[in-house]
Amino acid sequence: MLNLTTKKNFLKSKKSNNGDLEFNRLKISDVERFYTNKNHNNFLYGLEYERLSLDKNTLRNASYSKIEKIIKDFCSILNWDVIYDDETVIAARDKNSSTTISLEPGNQMEISLEAKKDIIEIDLELTKIIKVLDEIALKYDVIFLGYGISPLSKPEEIEILNKKRYKIMDEFLPYQNNGELTRKMMRQSAGIQINVDYNSEKDAYYKLKFFNLIMPFITALCANSPLEDNKLSKRKSIRANVWRFCGKNRCNLFYKNIFDRFMASKNVFKNYIEQILDVPMIYIQRKERNYPLKGKMTFREFMKRGFSNRFALFDDYILHQSLCFPDVRLKQYIEIRNHDSSNYKMALALIAFYKGLCQSDIKKNLDNFYYLKIENVDSYNKNLIDGSLSDKIYKNITGWDILKKLFEISSKNLNSKEKTYLEPISKIIKTKTTQADKIINKKIKDAFELVEFIY
């Protein structure tokens, strides 16, 4: 996971009567300092790049036994540390940085790079890791595929990774309100996440609002999952649709309340926290042991009365907010999450794209896109997953018009070397043809044709 600023301990500790190390009663002001106490001068960019792990011969999800060997071999070659959850290999970490490779619940492989300013440095690190991983994988008849949803395996055919966190999530999330596609999300989906910095609360507000407004259009731009269960559908991003059904107020957009209150309170961090507090809790952790709550209380209730004689810690909030999955998520940086996985050139293109936007005048951008409304974002998202970027959004303005304008803004704010990374996005916009469009137009009929086309 990207770590722009080392997490600090803001509170004094005390012993509770159950012997656990506890903090003085957690207050909202304590949590606010997590967002405000950060280095304001970084402006770094990070990438979390997931790919599906598939058996080369069957194209079903690769077995854990093979993936475990790949990670151990990778660590041996690059001298990285193997990370375990009890006896299960779950990740590897570079000894000299915060860069990791890690496993998602269905054994999807995620590359999480240490944040950097320079896209070329990100490119060099990413391509090195991919080259080593892909060469090792072929030795075990495994391929890592930049695609948004498992093309052949069904959720019930995929054994979840033996990681305590995933087991608890899997036992709770599918049964909560609007959580019916959680198992598909955990086992089958793969995406690209771009992380960007902010340097003040006002900067965070403008970026959060702007990226939420444009997220549905970028999701449509990155659509790359029209085929699953070995057959083609008309839906261009099955993965994006899956994320719409992973829990009410956990994965859907809840930002309208945050933005509506901002101008009165001048406190977007507090407003964001207020929304997180009302999401039901999944579990807490004490001394590496997990205690499931399974939605029995919200974090607000936990702060007020505790659970089983345990009271809210700062780390409990950090864990809880990491189990909320809006498309654009606030931490000590902003996570922009809703992109289908694709090839590594598209991942780098997205970093360049967002870097150019971040270096523009975000407030002016909000004024220029005045016709996009935060209360309509969920309907934009739904319509674009099922529809077309050629549809009119406002008067004669289409989704493609919005993307073209965003591209112009981004490109204008990049240097000549950085602009070269935008080529995959430029091509999509010029041809008005996404990767999903190509797959649909080519009438790919099964997983084997799909892999042959995109691998």
C-alpha positions in Angstrom: 0.0 0.0 0.0 1.2 3.5 -0.8 2.7 5.2 2.3 3.2 8.9 1.6 3.7 9.7 5.3 4.6 7.4 8.1 1.6 7.0 10.4 2.1 8.7 13.7 0.9 7.9 17.2 -1.2 10.9 18.3 -2.6 9.5 21.6 -1.4 8.5 25.0 -1.9 4.9 25.9 -3.3 3.2 29.0 -4.0 -0.3 30.1 -7.6 -1.5 30.0 -9.0 -3.9 32.5 -8.8 -6.8 30.0 -5.0 -6.3 29.7 -5.0 -5.0 26.2 -3.0 -1.8 25.4 -5.7 0.8 24.8 -5.8 4.5 24.1 -7.6 7.2 26.0 -11.1 7.5 24.6 -10.8 8.2 20.9 -12.3 11.5 19.8 -13.1 12.8 16.3 -10.5 15.5 16.7 -7.8 12.8 17.3 -8.8 11.1 14.0 -8.8 14.5 12.1 -5.1 14.8 12.9 -4.4 11.7 10.7 -5.5 13.7 7.7 -4.0 17.1 8.7 -0.6 16.0 10.2 1.2 15.2 6.9 4.0 16.5 4.8 2.4 19.2 2.6 5.2 19.5 0.1 5.4 16.0 -1.4 3.0 15.9 -4.4 3.9 12.3 -5.0 2.1 9.8 -7.2 1.6 6.1 -6.5 0.3 3.1 -8.4 -1.5 -0.1 -7.2 -1.7 -2.4 -10.2 -3.6 -5.6 -10.0 -3.5 -8.4 -12.6 -5.4 -11.7 -12.7 -3.4 -14.8 -11.9 -4.5 -17.5 -14.4 -3.4 -21.0 -15.2 -1.8 -20.8 -18.6 -3.4 -24.0 -19.9 -6.9 -23.8 -18.5 -7.3 -20.0 -18.0 -9.0 -20.7 -14.7 -7.7 -18.9 -11.6 -4.2 -20.1 -10.8 -3.8 -22.2 -7.6 -2.3 -20.8 -4.5 0.4 -23.4 -4.5 1.8 -22.0 -7.7 1.5 -18.4 -6.7 3.3 -19.1 -3.4 6.2 -20.5 -5.4 6.3 -17.5 -7.7 6.5 -15.1 -4.8 9.3 -17.0 -3.1 11.3 -17.2 -6.3 10.7 -13.5 -6.9 12.1 -12.7 -3.4 15.1 -15.0 -3.9 16.0 -13.2 -7.2 15.5 -9.6 -6.0 16.4 -10.2 -2.4 13.0 -9.0 -1.1 11.3 -10.1 2.2 8.5 -12.7 2.1 5.5 -11.6 4.1 3.3 -14.2 5.9 -0.1 -14.3 7.6 0.6 -17.1 10.0 2.0 -19.7 7.7 0.4 -18.3 4.5 2.6 -16.4 2.1 0.6 -13.2 1.2 3.1 -10.7 -0.1 6.7 -9.6 -0.6 8.4 -6.3 0.3 11.4 -4.5 -1.1 14.0 -4.2 1.7 14.9 -0.7 0.5 11.5 0.9 0.0 7.7 0.5 0.7 7.2 -1.2 -2.7 5.3 -4.5 -2.4 3.7 -7.3 -4.4 0.7 -8.8 -2.6 -2.2 -11.2 -3.1 -5.8 -10.2 -3.3 -8.5 -12.7 -2.1 -8.7 -14.7 -5.4 -4.9 -14.7 -5.8 -4.8 -11.7 -8.0 -1.3 -10.2 -8.0 -1.0 -6.6 -7.0 2.1 -4.5 -7.5 2.1 -1.5 -5.1 4.8 1.0 -5.8 6.4 3.5 -3.5 5.1 6.9 -4.4 7.3 9.1 -6.5 7.3 12.4 -8.3 8.8 11.2 -11.5 6.8 9.0 -13.9 9.9 7.7 -15.6 11.1 6.3 -12.2 7.7 4.7 -11.7 8.0 3.2 -15.2 11.5 1.7 -14.6 10.4 0.1 -11.3 7.2 -1.2 -12.6 8.7 -2.8 -15.8 11.5 -4.4 -13.8 9.0 -6.0 -11.4 6.7 -7.1 -14.2 9.6 -8.6 -16.2 10.8 -10.7 -13.3 7.3 -11.8 -12.2 6.2 -12.8 -15.7 9.3 -14.8 -16.4 8.9 -16.7 -13.1 5.2 -17.3 -13.7 5.7 -18.9 -17.1 7.9 -21.5 -15.4 4.9 -22.6 -13.4 2.4 -22.3 -16.3 0.9 -19.1 -14.9 0.1 -15.9 -16.7 -0.7 -12.5 -15.1 -3.4 -10.9 -17.2 -4.3 -7.2 -17.2 -8.1 -7.6 -17.4 -10.9 -6.5 -15.1 -12.7 -9.8 -14.3 -11.8 -13.5 -14.3 -12.9 -14.6 -17.8 -13.6 -18.2 -17.0 -13.7 -19.1 -13.2 -16.9 -18.6 -11.3 -16.7 -17.3 -7.6 -17.7 -20.6 -6.2 -14.8 -22.3 -8.1 -12.2 -19.9 -6.5 -10.9 -20.7 -3.1 -10.3 -17.6 -1.1 -6.7 -16.8 0.0 -6.1 -18.1 3.6 -5.7 -14.7 5.1 -7.5 -13.8 8.3 -8.8 -10.4 7.0 -10.2 -12.0 3.8 -11.9 -14.8 5.7 -13.8 -12.3 8.0 -14.7 -10.1 5.0 -16.0 -13.1 3.1 -18.2 -14.2 6.0 -19.8 -10.8 6.4 -19.8 -8.6 3.3 -22.0 -10.8 1.0 -24.8 -10.8 3.5 -25.1 -7.0 4.2 -27.5 -4.7 2.5 -26.6 -4.4 -1.2 -23.6 -6.8 -0.9 -24.7 -9.6 -3.2 -21.7 -9.3 -5.6 -19.0 -9.1 -2.9 -17.7 -12.6 -3.6 -17.2 -11.7 -7.3 -15.4 -8.5 -6.3 -13.0 -10.4 -3.9 -12.3 -13.4 -6.1 -12.6 -12.3 -9.7 -11.9 -8.6 -10.1 -8.7 -6.7 -10.9 -8.2 -3.0 -11.1 -5.8 -0.1 -11.3 -5.6 2.5 -8.5 -3.8 5.8 -8.7 -2.8 7.7 -5.6 -2.3 11.4 -5.5 -1.2 13.9 -2.8 -2.9 16.9 -1.4 -1.3 19.8 0.4 -4.2 21.3 2.4 -7.8 20.7 3.4 -9.1 23.0 0.7 -6.9 21.2 -1.9 -8.2 17.8 -0.6 -11.8 19.1 -1.0 -11.4 20.3 -4.6 -9.6 17.1 -5.6 -12.1 14.9 -3.9 -15.0 16.7 -5.6 -13.4 16.9 -9.0 -12.3 13.3 -9.2 -15.7 12.1 -8.0 -17.4 14.1 -10.7 -15.2 12.7 -13.5 -14.7 9.2 -12.1 -17.6 7.6 -14.1 -16.2 8.9 -17.4 -12.7 7.6 -16.6 -14.2 4.3 -15.6 -15.9 4.1 -19.0 -12.6 5.1 -20.7 -10.8 2.2 -18.9 -13.6 -0.4 -19.5 -11.9 -3.7 -20.1 -14.2 -6.5 -18.8 -17.1 -7.3 -21.1 -16.4 -11.1 -21.0 -16.8 -13.4 -18.0 -18.0 -17.0 -17.4 -16.5 -17.8 -20.9 -19.0 -15.6 -22.8 -19.3 -12.1 -24.0 -21.8 -9.6 -22.6 -22.9 -6.1 -23.8 -21.8 -4.6 -20.5 -18.4 -3.0 -21.0 -17.1 -3.1 -17.4 -18.5 -6.1 -15.5 -16.0 -5.3 -12.8 -17.3 -1.7 -12.3 -20.8 -3.0 -12.0 -19.7 -5.6 -9.4 -18.4 -2.8 -7.2 -21.8 -1.2 -7.1 -23.1 -4.2 -5.1 -20.6 -4.6 -2.4 -22.4 -2.9 0.4 -24.7 0.1 1.0 -22.6 3.1 2.2 -19.5 1.0 2.0 -18.7 0.9 -1.7 -21.2 3.3 -3.2 -20.7 7.0 -3.3 -21.6 8.9 -0.1 -19.8 12.2 -0.8 -22.8 14.4 -1.4 -23.2 15.0 2.4 -19.5 15.9 2.7 -19.6 18.5 -0.1 -23.0 20.0 0.9 -21.7 20.7 4.4 -18.2 21.9 3.4 -18.9 25.5 2.7 -20.6 26.0 6.0 -18.1 24.1 8.2 -14.9 24.6 6.2 -14.0 21.1 7.4 -14.1 18.4 4.7 -11.9 16.0 6.8 -14.4 16.0 9.7 -17.3 15.6 7.2 -15.6 12.6 5.6 -14.9 11.1 9.0 -18.6 11.6 10.0 -19.6 9.4 7.0 -17.0 6.7 7.9 -18.3 6.6 11.5 -21.7 5.4 10.4 -20.5 2.4 8.3 -21.0 -0.9 10.2 -17.8 -2.4 11.5 -16.5 -5.8 10.3 -13.8 -6.6 12.9 -11.2 -5.2 15.3 -7.7 -6.4 15.9 -5.9 -6.9 19.2 -2.4 -8.4 19.6 -2.7 -9.9 16.1 -6.0 -11.6 17.0 -9.1 -10.6 15.1 -12.5 -10.1 16.8 -15.4 -10.1 14.3 -18.2 -7.6 14.8 -20.1 -8.5 11.6 -22.0 -5.2 11.4 -23.3 -5.3 15.0 -22.4 -1.7 15.5 -21.1 1.3 13.6 -17.8 2.9 14.4 -19.6 5.8 16.0 -21.3 3.3 18.4 -18.0 1.6 19.1 -16.5 5.0 20.1 -19.3 5.6 22.5 -19.6 2.3 24.3 -16.9 -0.1 23.1 -17.3 -3.8 22.3 -16.7 -6.7 24.7 -14.8 -4.4 27.1 -12.6 -3.1 24.3 -12.6 0.6 23.4 -11.8 2.5 20.2 -8.2 2.9 19.3 -6.7 5.1 16.6 -5.6 1.9 14.8 -9.2 0.7 14.9 -10.3 3.7 12.8 -7.4 3.2 10.3 -8.5 -0.4 9.9 -12.2 0.5 9.6 -11.7 3.2 7.0 -9.6 0.8 5.0 -12.7 -1.5 4.9 -14.8 1.3 3.2 -14.5 1.3 -0.6 -15.8 4.4 -2.3 -14.5 5.0 -5.8 -12.4 7.9 -4.6 -11.1 7.4 -1.0 -9.5 9.8 1.4 -6.4 8.8 3.4 -3.3 10.9 3.9 -3.5 11.0 0.1 -6.4 10.4 -2.3 -7.0 7.0 -3.8 -8.7 7.0 -7.3 -9.8 3.4 -7.5 -12.4 2.6 -10.2 -10.4 1.5 -13.3 -10.4 -1.9 -14.9 -7.1 -3.6 -15.0 -5.3 -3.4 -18.4 -1.7 -3.6 -19.7 1.1 -1.8 -17.9 1.2 1.0 -20.5 -2.4 1.9 -19.6 -1.5 1.9 -15.9 1.3 4.4 -16.6 -1.0 6.4 -18.8 -3.4 6.9 -15.9 -0.6 8.1 -13.6 0.4 10.7 -16.2 -3.3 11.6 -16.8 -4.0 12.3 -13.2 -0.6 14.0 -12.6 -1.5 16.5 -15.4 -4.9 17.1 -13.8 -3.5 17.6 -10.4 -1.0 20.2 -11.7 -3.9 22.1 -13.3 -6.2 24.6 -11.5 -8.7 22.2 -9.9 -11.1 24.9 -8.8 -11.2 26.3 -12.3 -11.9 22.8 -13.6 -14.9 22.5 -11.3 -16.2 25.8 -12.7 -15.6 24.6 -16.3 -17.5 21.4 -15.7 -20.3 23.2 -13.8 -22.9 21.0 -15.5 -21.6 17.8 -13.7 -23.5 17.4 -10.4 -22.3 15.4 -7.5 -25.9 14.1 -6.9 -25.8 12.6 -10.4 -22.5 10.7 -10.1 -24.1 7.4 -9.2 -26.5 7.6 -12.2 -23.6 8.7 -14.5 -21.7 5.6 -13.3 -24.6 3.2 -13.9 -25.5 4.6 -17.3 -21.9 4.5 -18.6 -21.4 0.9 -17.4 -24.4 -0.1 -19.4 -24.4 2.5 -22.1 -22.1 4.6 -24.3 -19.8 7.6 -23.9 -21.5 9.0 -27.0 -24.7 9.6 -25.0 -25.4 13.2 -24.2 -24.6 14.3 -20.6 -25.7 17.9 -20.8 -27.3 19.6 -23.8 -25.0 18.5 -26.7 -22.0 17.5 -24.5 -21.2 13.8 -24.6 -19.0 11.6 -22.4 -16.3 11.7 -25.2 -16.4 15.5 -25.1 -15.8 15.5 -21.4 -12.8 13.1 -21.8 -11.4 15.1 -24.6 -11.5 18.2 -22.5 -9.9 16.4 -19.5 -7.2 15.1 -21.8 -6.4 18.6 -23.1 -6.1 19.9 -19.5 -3.9 17.1 -18.4 -1.6 17.2 -21.4 -1.2 21.0 -21.1 0.3 20.5 -17.6 2.8 17.8 -18.4 6.3 18.1 -19.8 7.2 16.6 -23.2 8.5 13.3 -21.7 5.5 12.9 -19.5 3.1 13.5 -22.4 4.4 10.4 -24.2 2.9 8.3 -21.5 -0.6 9.5 -22.4 -0.6 7.8 -25.8 -2.9 4.9 -24.9 -5.5 7.3 -23.6 -5.0 9.6 -26.6 -5.7 6.7 -28.9 -8.9 5.7 -27.2 -10.2 9.2 -27.3 -9.3 9.8 -30.9 -10.9 6.6 -32.1 -13.7 6.7 -29.5 -13.0 3.0 -29.0 -12.2 1.5 -25.6 -10.6 -1.8 -25.0 -14.0 -3.2 -24.2 -15.3 -1.9 -27.5 -12.5 -3.7 -29.3 -13.4 -7.0 -27.6 -17.1 -6.6 -28.3 -16.6 -5.4 -31.9 -14.3 -8.4 -32.6 -17.0 -10.7 -31.2 -14.6 -12.5 -28.9 -16.5 -15.6 -28.0 -14.6 -17.2 -25.1 -11.7 -16.8 -22.6 -9.1 -18.4 -24.9 -9.9 -15.9 -27.7 -9.8 -13.1 -25.2 -6.4 -14.0 -23.8 -5.0 -14.5 -27.3 -6.3 -11.0 -28.2 -5.0 -9.0 -25.2 -2.1 -11.0 -23.6 
